Amino acid sequence: MTNGKGLWTFVGALVVLLMVVTWSWSQSSGKLKTAAVVGEKTITDAEWVTALKEKYGQQVLQDMINREVVFQEAQRLGVTVNPERLKKELEQIRESYGSQTDEEFEQALKKQAGTTIEALTREITYQLLLRELATQEVTVSEDQIQAFYHNNPERFVQPLQVHLRKIAVASREEADRVLAELKQGANFQTLAKERSIDDATAAAGGNMGWVTLEKSDLTDEAKKLLADLKKGTVSPPVKQEEEYVIYEVVERREAKQLTYDQVKDELREEIAFAQVESLDAILERLRESAGVETNGQMPH
């Protein structure tokens, strides 16, 4: 019921925040560093971060304040995040990056989002705590939840998902050679690293992570083929734009209807969340309650 990487809109603020923190550290240590040299002109870290602060500074400061007031209010009220829910959200994002180990996930986050697992975990925790604080006084009955579940069965179908690896090459002839090597016992991940021209997956042994076929950008031919391909098997070459791709199905999750017990907690939150005022209003009230001041003025 969540939406992978699109669920948390935190990356830009974290990146800018990291830059500001890094600059603050370099200032306190007395080390002024060069950010770039263009011809005879040197752009210093000070100039770089000053420009960032002027353009994004107020938003980043506001985000930092929002997170602090939410964490403080949650601690005051004894509100905590369910560890299983946190783990589930983190795993969904991990899968969307096609990462299997913590090391792979950390590298993917650093390369694609400029953040870390620790920062991501804290951001998810913040989002969940904010939703919990926003809905804590909203009452949702069991009858409401059951009615929503039974009236919207299509919402709770988990579609077929396949964990894929791929090897992309430039010609059908090259694809046939790769397929022949695989049939002779060559390791798929090794060949992906050596022969695949897909920059996004080659270094990870062709790993694409879990793919929901019906929502993917794969061709209709590939979707139909992969829907029937068994775990541990390799596809024939499939044309994808200007490339020829060989897929390996690592694991399968068959389509199924999620039970009421599997979704009722998230449904309760969703129904409650639809009844609350805007999050901006809630955050404003929390800031006022905490007595936040910036340069002697309340932030807006």
GUKELUM-886436 format. One line per 2 residues: number of its first residue (from 1); their letters; for each residue z, x, y of N, C-alpha, C, CB. Coordinates in steps of 0.05 Angstrom, whole numbers. Glycine has a CB too. Layout:
BEGIN
NUM> a> Z,X,Y,Z,X,Y,Z,X,Y,Z,X,Y | ...
END
This chain:
BEGIN
1> mt> 0,16,-24,0,0,0,0,17,25,24,-18,0 | 0,43,22,-1,61,44,-29,73,46,20,83,43
3> ng> -33,91,66,-60,99,72,-63,129,75,-69,85,97 | -52,144,57,-57,173,57,-53,187,83,-84,178,47
5> kg> -72,204,89,-70,220,113,-69,204,139,-92,240,115 | -82,181,138,-83,164,161,-57,151,168,-104,144,158
7> lw> -37,153,151,-12,138,155,4,149,178,5,138,129 | 5,175,181,23,187,201,7,201,222,42,207,187
9> tf> 8,192,247,-7,204,269,11,224,283,-17,182,289 | 15,247,270,34,266,280,23,294,285,57,268,261
11> vg> -1,299,275,-11,327,273,-14,340,301,-38,327,259 | -27,326,320,-31,338,346,-5,346,360,-46,320,364
13> al> 14,328,360,39,334,373,54,357,360,57,309,373 | 53,359,333,66,380,319,54,407,326,66,376,289
15> vv> 27,408,327,13,433,333,20,442,361,-17,429,330 | 19,424,380,25,432,408,55,440,409,20,408,427
17> ll> 72,425,396,100,432,396,105,460,385,116,412,380 | 91,466,363,93,493,351,85,514,371,77,495,325
19> mv> 64,509,386,55,529,406,76,533,427,28,519,419 | 87,511,437,108,513,458,132,528,448,115,485,467
21> vt> 141,521,424,165,535,412,159,565,409,172,523,385 | 135,571,399,127,599,396,127,614,422,100,602,382
23> ws> 117,601,443,117,613,469,145,617,480,101,596,489 | 162,597,476,190,600,485,203,623,472,205,574,480
25> ws> 198,627,446,210,650,432,200,676,443,204,648,402 | 173,678,449,162,703,459,173,709,487,132,702,459
27> qs> 178,688,503,189,692,529,218,703,527,189,665,545 | 233,690,509,261,698,507,264,726,496,277,679,489
29> sg> 244,735,480,245,762,469,233,783,487,231,763,442 | 222,773,510,211,792,530,184,802,523,230,814,533
31> kl> 170,789,504,144,799,496,122,780,506,142,801,465 | 105,790,523,82,774,533,58,781,517,78,778,564
33> kt> 45,762,505,23,768,487,-3,758,498,27,755,460 | -25,769,489,-52,762,497,-62,741,478,-71,786,499
35> aa> -72,718,489,-83,697,473,-112,702,467,-80,670,486 | -127,712,487,-156,718,484,-165,736,506,-172,691,484
37> vv> -187,751,500,-200,768,520,-229,759,522,-198,798,512 | -238,751,546,-265,742,551,-277,761,571,-266,712,561
39> ge> -294,779,562,-305,799,579,-283,817,590,-321,786,602 | -280,817,617,-259,832,629,-234,815,636,-269,845,655
41> kt> -236,790,629,-214,771,634,-195,768,610,-225,744,643 | -169,771,615,-149,767,594,-135,741,598,-129,791,594
43> it> -135,725,578,-120,699,578,-94,703,563,-137,675,566 | -72,701,578,-46,707,565,-35,682,552,-26,717,586
45> da> -16,686,534,-2,664,522,11,646,543,20,674,503 | 20,659,565,33,643,587,14,624,599,45,662,608
47> ew> -11,633,604,-31,615,616,-39,593,597,-56,632,625 | -42,601,571,-50,582,551,-30,560,548,-54,597,524
49> vt> -4,567,545,16,547,540,22,531,566,42,560,531 | 19,543,589,22,528,614,1,506,616,19,547,639
51> al> -24,513,608,-45,493,608,-39,470,587,-72,506,601 | -29,478,564,-22,459,544,1,441,554,-13,472,518
53> ke> 20,453,567,43,438,577,35,418,599,65,457,588 | 16,427,616,7,409,637,-9,385,625,-11,424,657
55> ky> -24,390,604,-41,369,593,-26,351,573,-65,381,579 | -9,364,556,4,349,535,35,349,536,-4,360,508
57> gq> 45,364,555,74,369,556,92,344,556,81,385,579 | 85,325,574,101,301,576,101,285,550,91,283,598
59> qv> 78,283,537,76,268,512,92,282,490,47,265,503 | 90,309,489,105,324,468,135,321,473,97,354,468
61> lq> 144,323,498,172,320,505,182,292,497,177,325,535 | 165,272,504,172,244,497,175,241,467,151,225,508
63> dm> 157,253,451,158,251,422,184,265,412,134,265,410 | 191,288,423,215,302,415,240,285,421,217,329,430
65> in> 240,272,444,263,255,452,265,231,433,260,245,481 | 242,218,427,241,195,410,253,202,382,213,185,406
67> re> 245,225,372,254,233,345,285,238,346,240,258,336 | 294,250,367,322,257,368,339,231,371,328,275,392
69> vv> 331,212,387,347,188,390,347,171,364,337,171,414 | 325,172,350,323,157,324,342,170,304,294,156,314
71> fq> 340,196,301,358,210,282,387,206,289,351,240,282 | 394,207,315,422,203,323,432,175,318,425,210,353
73> ea> 415,155,324,423,127,319,425,121,289,402,108,332 | 407,133,273,409,129,245,435,141,233,385,141,231
75> qr> 442,164,244,466,177,235,491,161,243,469,206,246 | 490,150,267,512,134,277,517,109,261,508,127,307
77> lg> 495,97,252,496,72,237,498,76,207,473,54,244 | 495,101,198,495,106,170,470,98,156,519,93,157
79> vt> 448,96,171,422,89,159,408,114,148,404,75,181 | 400,112,123,387,134,110,360,126,98,405,147,88
81> vn> 344,145,90,319,140,77,322,142,47,297,160,87 | 311,123,33,311,123,3,295,148,-6,299,97,-8
83> pe> 308,166,-21,294,191,-29,269,185,-45,312,208,-46 | 269,163,-61,245,157,-77,222,148,-60,252,135,-98
85> rl> 229,133,-38,208,124,-20,196,148,-5,219,103,1 | 213,166,3,204,191,17,186,207,-2,228,208,26
87> kk> 194,210,-27,179,225,-46,151,211,-51,194,227,-73 | 151,185,-52,127,170,-57,107,174,-34,132,141,-60
89> el> 117,172,-9,99,176,14,88,204,15,115,170,40 | 105,224,9,97,252,9,76,257,-13,121,271,5
91> eq> 80,245,-36,61,248,-58,34,236,-52,72,236,-84 | 34,213,-38,9,201,-31,-7,219,-12,13,173,-18
93> ir> 7,231,7,-7,249,25,-16,274,11,11,257,49 | 0,284,-8,-7,308,-24,-33,302,-39,16,315,-43
95> es> -34,279,-51,-58,272,-67,-83,269,-50,-53,245,-82 | -79,260,-25,-102,257,-8,-114,284,0,-95,241,17
97> yg> -98,305,-2,-107,332,4,-117,346,-21,-85,349,16 | -115,332,-45,-125,344,-70,-108,368,-79,-153,354,-67
99> sq> -82,367,-72,-64,390,-78,-47,383,-102,-46,396,-54 | -43,403,-120,-28,399,-144,-1,413,-143,-43,409,-168
101> td> 0,436,-132,26,451,-130,35,452,-101,22,480,-140 | 61,458,-97,72,461,-70,57,482,-54,102,468,-70
103> ee> 49,503,-67,35,525,-53,8,516,-44,32,549,-71 | -7,501,-61,-33,490,-53,-30,470,-30,-47,477,-77
105> fe> -10,453,-32,-6,433,-11,1,447,15,17,414,-19 | 19,467,14,26,481,39,2,494,52,48,503,32
107> qa> -15,506,36,-39,519,46,-58,499,58,-53,535,24 | -62,476,45,-79,455,55,-69,444,81,-83,433,34
109> lk> -43,439,83,-32,429,108,-35,448,131,-2,422,104 | -30,474,125,-32,494,145,-61,497,155,-22,521,135
111> kq> -80,496,136,-108,500,144,-120,476,158,-124,506,119 | -114,452,147,-127,428,158,-111,413,179,-132,409,135
113> ag> -85,416,179,-68,401,199,-51,419,216,-52,381,184 | -49,445,210,-33,463,226,-3,457,224,-41,461,254
115> tt> 6,447,201,34,440,198,45,450,170,39,410,201 | 69,443,164,82,451,139,93,427,124,104,472,144
117> ie> 100,431,99,112,410,83,139,401,96,117,419,54 | 154,421,106,180,414,118,176,397,143,194,440,126
119> al> 157,404,160,152,388,184,141,360,177,132,402,203 | 124,359,156,113,333,147,135,315,137,91,338,126
121> tr> 153,327,121,175,312,109,193,300,131,192,329,90 | 198,316,151,215,307,174,201,285,189,221,330,193
123> ei> 174,287,192,159,266,206,159,240,190,130,275,211 | 156,241,164,157,217,148,185,205,150,149,223,118
125> ty> 205,222,148,233,212,151,237,197,177,253,235,148 | 227,209,198,229,196,225,215,169,225,216,214,247
127> ql> 191,167,214,176,142,214,191,121,198,148,146,203 | 202,128,175,216,109,158,242,100,171,222,121,131
129> ll> 256,119,184,281,112,197,276,93,221,296,137,207 | 254,98,235,247,81,258,242,53,248,223,93,273
131> re> 227,50,227,221,24,216,246,10,206,200,26,193 | 264,25,195,289,14,185,307,4,208,305,34,168
133> la> 308,20,229,324,12,253,311,-12,266,326,35,273 | 285,-13,266,271,-36,279,275,-62,265,241,-30,282
135> tq> 279,-61,238,280,-85,222,308,-92,211,261,-83,199 | 328,-76,219,354,-79,206,367,-107,212,373,-58,215
137> ev> 360,-119,233,372,-145,240,353,-169,233,379,-146,269 | 331,-163,221,312,-184,213,317,-193,184,282,-174,216
139> tv> 320,-218,180,326,-229,153,300,-239,140,347,-251,154 | 295,-230,116,271,-239,101,282,-249,74,250,-215,97
141> se> 275,-274,68,285,-286,43,268,-278,19,287,-316,46 | 280,-280,-4,265,-275,-29,242,-294,-32,284,-277,-53
143> dq> 245,-319,-23,224,-338,-24,200,-330,-7,234,-366,-15 | 205,-319,16,183,-310,33,167,-287,20,194,-300,60
145> iq> 182,-269,8,169,-246,-5,152,-255,-29,190,-225,-14 | 164,-272,-45,149,-282,-69,124,-298,-60,168,-299,-86
147> af> 127,-314,-40,104,-330,-30,81,-312,-21,113,-349,-7 | 88,-292,-6,68,-273,4,54,-259,-20,80,-252,22
149> yh> 70,-251,-40,59,-237,-63,39,-256,-78,81,-228,-81 | 48,-280,-83,31,-298,-99,7,-309,-84,48,-321,-109
151> nn> 9,-310,-58,-13,-320,-42,-34,-299,-35,-3,-332,-16 | -28,-274,-40,-46,-252,-34,-49,-233,-57,-36,-236,-9
153> pe> -58,-243,-81,-59,-225,-105,-77,-202,-102,-68,-242,-128 | -99,-205,-86,-118,-183,-82,-106,-159,-68,-142,-193,-67
155> rf> -85,-164,-53,-71,-142,-38,-57,-123,-57,-51,-153,-19 | -52,-132,-81,-34,-116,-99,-48,-107,-125,-10,-132,-106
157> vq> -74,-104,-122,-90,-92,-144,-93,-62,-138,-118,-105,-147 | -84,-46,-157,-87,-17,-154,-114,-10,-167,-64,-1,-168
159> pl> -134,-2,-151,-161,3,-161,-162,28,-179,-181,5,-139 | -184,30,-193,-188,54,-210,-188,79,-192,-215,52,-225
161> qv> -173,99,-201,-172,125,-188,-178,147,-208,-145,130,-173 | -193,167,-200,-198,190,-217,-191,216,-203,-228,190,-227
163> hl> -179,233,-217,-174,260,-206,-198,277,-213,-147,272,-218 | -212,287,-193,-237,300,-197,-237,330,-189,-259,286,-182
165> rk> -254,345,-203,-262,371,-193,-293,370,-191,-253,395,-213 | -304,387,-173,-333,387,-170,-344,415,-167,-340,371,-145
167> ia> -368,418,-175,-384,442,-170,-410,433,-156,-390,459,-196 | -414,441,-132,-438,433,-117,-457,457,-115,-431,422,-89
169> va> -482,453,-121,-502,475,-119,-526,464,-104,-510,486,-147 | -545,482,-97,-567,475,-80,-591,464,-94,-575,499,-64
171> sr> -593,467,-120,-617,458,-134,-611,447,-161,-637,481,-137 | -629,431,-172,-625,419,-199,-625,441,-220,-647,398,-205
173> ee> -642,461,-215,-644,483,-234,-617,498,-237,-666,503,-226 | -604,503,-214,-578,517,-213,-557,499,-226,-570,524,-185
175> ad> -559,473,-221,-540,454,-233,-542,454,-264,-544,426,-222 | -567,455,-274,-571,455,-303,-560,481,-315,-601,453,-309
177> rv> -563,503,-301,-552,529,-311,-522,528,-312,-561,552,-293 | -509,517,-291,-480,514,-291,-471,496,-313,-471,503,-263
179> la> -484,473,-317,-477,454,-338,-479,467,-365,-494,429,-337 | -499,483,-369,-503,497,-395,-480,517,-400,-530,513,-396
181> el> -471,531,-379,-448,549,-382,-423,534,-389,-444,565,-356 | -419,511,-377,-395,494,-382,-396,485,-411,-394,470,-363
183> kq> -419,477,-421,-421,468,-449,-416,490,-469,-448,456,-454 | -420,515,-459,-415,539,-476,-386,548,-475,-434,561,-469
185> ga> -369,534,-459,-341,540,-458,-331,553,-433,-334,557,-480 | -349,556,-412,-340,568,-387,-319,551,-374,-364,573,-368
187> nf> -300,563,-359,-279,549,-346,-290,536,-320,-256,568,-339 | -285,510,-317,-296,495,-295,-285,506,-268,-288,465,-297
189> qt> -260,511,-266,-248,520,-241,-259,548,-233,-217,521,-243 | -262,565,-253,-273,592,-247,-301,590,-237,-272,609,-272
191> la> -318,573,-250,-345,570,-241,-346,557,-213,-361,553,-260 | -328,539,-207,-328,527,-181,-322,548,-159,-306,505,-179
193> ke> -304,565,-165,-297,586,-145,-321,606,-142,-272,602,-155 | -335,611,-163,-357,630,-162,-384,619,-152,-361,643,-189
195> rs> -389,593,-159,-416,583,-155,-418,559,-136,-427,575,-181 | -396,545,-132,-398,521,-115,-403,528,-86,-373,504,-117
197> id> -420,512,-72,-426,517,-44,-410,497,-26,-456,515,-39 | -392,482,-39,-376,463,-23,-351,478,-12,-367,439,-41
199> da> -352,483,14,-330,499,26,-303,485,24,-337,503,56 | -302,459,23,-277,445,24,-262,447,-3,-281,416,30
201> ta> -276,452,-25,-263,451,-51,-266,476,-68,-273,428,-67 | -286,493,-62,-292,516,-79,-268,534,-84,-315,531,-67
203> aa> -254,541,-62,-232,560,-65,-210,549,-82,-221,567,-37 | -208,523,-84,-187,510,-100,-197,502,-128,-176,485,-86
205> gg> -218,516,-137,-229,511,-163,-243,484,-165,-207,512,-183 | -254,474,-143,-268,449,-142,-251,424,-140,-285,447,-166
207> nm> -225,428,-136,-206,406,-137,-210,386,-114,-177,416,-136 | -216,361,-120,-219,340,-100,-195,322,-98,-244,323,-107
209> gw> -175,325,-116,-152,308,-116,-159,281,-128,-141,305,-88 | -142,261,-123,-146,234,-133,-165,219,-114,-119,219,-135
211> vt> -185,207,-126,-206,193,-111,-207,164,-120,-234,206,-115 | -205,145,-100,-209,117,-106,-238,112,-104,-192,99,-86
213> le> -251,108,-127,-281,108,-127,-292,87,-108,-290,102,-155 | -282,63,-108,-294,41,-92,-292,46,-62,-281,15,-99
215> ks> -273,64,-54,-270,69,-25,-281,97,-18,-241,67,-18 | -292,111,-37,-301,138,-32,-329,138,-20,-301,155,-58
217> dl> -338,162,-10,-365,165,1,-384,176,-20,-364,183,25 | -377,175,-46,-394,183,-67,-418,164,-69,-380,185,-94
219> td> -440,174,-80,-464,156,-83,-457,135,-104,-488,173,-92 | -473,113,-103,-470,92,-123,-474,103,-151,-489,69,-117
221> ea> -493,121,-154,-497,133,-180,-473,148,-190,-522,152,-179 | -460,163,-173,-436,179,-180,-413,160,-187,-428,198,-158
223> kk> -410,139,-171,-388,120,-176,-391,107,-203,-387,99,-154 | -415,98,-209,-420,85,-234,-415,103,-258,-448,73,-235
225> ll> -425,128,-255,-422,148,-276,-392,155,-281,-437,173,-269 | -378,160,-259,-350,169,-261,-331,146,-270,-340,180,-234
227> ad> -339,121,-265,-323,99,-273,-320,98,-303,-334,73,-262 | -341,108,-317,-341,107,-346,-335,133,-360,-368,97,-355
229> lk> -332,154,-344,-328,181,-355,-299,184,-364,-335,203,-335 | -295,194,-388,-269,197,-400,-255,222,-389,-271,199,-430
231> kg> -228,221,-391,-212,244,-383,-220,269,-397,-182,238,-388 | -223,292,-382,-229,317,-394,-259,322,-399,-215,320,-420
233> tv> -276,303,-390,-305,306,-393,-319,314,-367,-317,281,-405 | -343,324,-370,-359,334,-348,-384,317,-345,-366,364,-351
235> sp> -392,311,-320,-415,294,-315,-441,311,-315,-413,280,-288 | -463,298,-320,-489,312,-314,-492,315,-284,-513,295,-326
237> pv> -511,331,-275,-514,335,-246,-522,309,-232,-536,356,-241 | -509,304,-209,-514,281,-193,-523,290,-165,-489,262,-191
239> kq> -545,278,-155,-555,286,-129,-537,273,-107,-585,278,-125 | -527,289,-89,-510,280,-67,-521,292,-42,-479,287,-71
241> ee> -537,277,-26,-551,287,-3,-569,310,-11,-530,296,19 | -564,334,-1,-582,357,-7,-571,375,-29,-586,374,18
243> ey> -550,366,-42,-537,382,-63,-539,367,-90,-508,387,-56 | -533,383,-111,-530,372,-138,-502,378,-147,-551,384,-158
245> vi> -488,357,-155,-459,360,-161,-453,354,-190,-443,342,-142 | -436,371,-202,-426,366,-229,-396,360,-225,-430,391,-248
247> ye> -387,338,-236,-359,330,-234,-344,333,-260,-357,300,-225 | -319,339,-258,-301,339,-281,-279,319,-276,-289,368,-287
249> vv> -274,301,-295,-252,282,-293,-227,294,-306,-260,254,-307 | -208,301,-289,-183,313,-298,-164,292,-309,-170,329,-276
251> er> -161,270,-294,-143,248,-302,-155,222,-293,-114,252,-290 | -146,200,-304,-154,174,-296,-130,156,-292,-174,161,-317
253> re> -131,138,-272,-112,117,-268,-128,91,-268,-95,120,-241 | -125,76,-290,-141,52,-292,-132,31,-272,-139,41,-321
255> ak> -150,14,-264,-144,-8,-246,-123,-27,-258,-170,-25,-239 | -104,-36,-242,-83,-53,-252,-71,-70,-230,-62,-37,-267
257> ql> -59,-92,-237,-45,-109,-218,-17,-99,-216,-46,-139,-227 | -8,-93,-191,19,-84,-187,38,-108,-190,22,-71,-159
259> ty> 61,-104,-203,79,-126,-207,95,-131,-181,98,-119,-230 | 108,-154,-181,124,-162,-158,147,-142,-154,136,-190,-163
261> dq> 160,-133,-175,182,-114,-173,173,-87,-161,195,-109,-199 | 148,-80,-167,137,-54,-157,133,-55,-127,112,-48,-171
263> vk> 128,-78,-115,120,-79,-87,139,-94,-69,93,-91,-85 | 160,-107,-80,176,-125,-64,191,-111,-42,196,-139,-82
265> de> 200,-86,-46,215,-72,-25,196,-66,-1,227,-46,-35 | 172,-57,-7,153,-51,15,144,-77,28,129,-35,5
267> lr> 142,-98,12,134,-124,23,155,-135,42,129,-144,1 | 180,-132,34,203,-141,51,201,-127,78,230,-136,37
269> ee> 196,-101,77,194,-85,102,170,-94,119,193,-55,96 | 148,-99,106,124,-107,120,127,-133,134,100,-108,101
271> ia> 139,-153,120,144,-179,131,163,-178,155,154,-199,110 | 184,-162,151,204,-159,172,192,-145,196,228,-143,162
273> fa> 176,-124,191,164,-109,212,146,-125,230,149,-85,201 | 133,-145,217,114,-162,232,129,-180,252,98,-180,213
275> qv> 156,-183,249,171,-200,266,185,-186,289,191,-215,249 | 185,-160,289,200,-145,310,183,-141,335,209,-118,299
277> es> 197,-135,356,184,-128,381,170,-102,378,205,-127,405 | 156,-93,399,141,-68,397,159,-44,393,124,-65,422
279> ld> 149,-24,379,164,0,375,170,14,401,149,19,356 | 152,12,420,157,24,447,182,12,459,133,20,465
281> ai> 185,-14,457,209,-27,469,234,-18,454,206,-57,467 | 233,-15,428,256,-7,412,263,22,419,250,-9,382
283> le> 244,39,422,249,67,429,260,69,457,223,84,427 | 250,53,476,261,52,503,290,45,503,244,33,520
285> rl> 297,24,487,325,16,485,342,38,473,327,-10,469 | 332,52,454,348,74,442,352,97,461,334,84,416
287> re> 331,102,477,334,124,497,354,116,519,306,129,511 | 354,91,527,373,82,547,401,83,536,367,54,557
289> sa> 404,75,511,431,76,498,441,104,495,429,63,471 | 423,123,490,431,151,487,436,165,513,411,166,470
291> gv> 427,153,535,431,165,562,413,189,566,459,173,565 | 388,187,557,370,210,560,362,215,589,344,205,543
293> et> 362,240,596,354,248,623,335,272,620,378,254,641 | 314,273,637,297,297,639,295,304,668,269,291,626
295> ng> 304,328,675,304,337,702,317,317,721,275,342,711 | 339,304,710,354,286,727,343,258,728,356,296,754
297> qm> 320,253,713,308,226,713,305,216,685,281,227,727 | 306,189,682,301,177,656,271,178,650,311,148,655
299> ph> 263,186,626,234,188,620,222,160,616,229,205,596 | 197,157,622,183,132,617,157,137,602,178,116,644
END
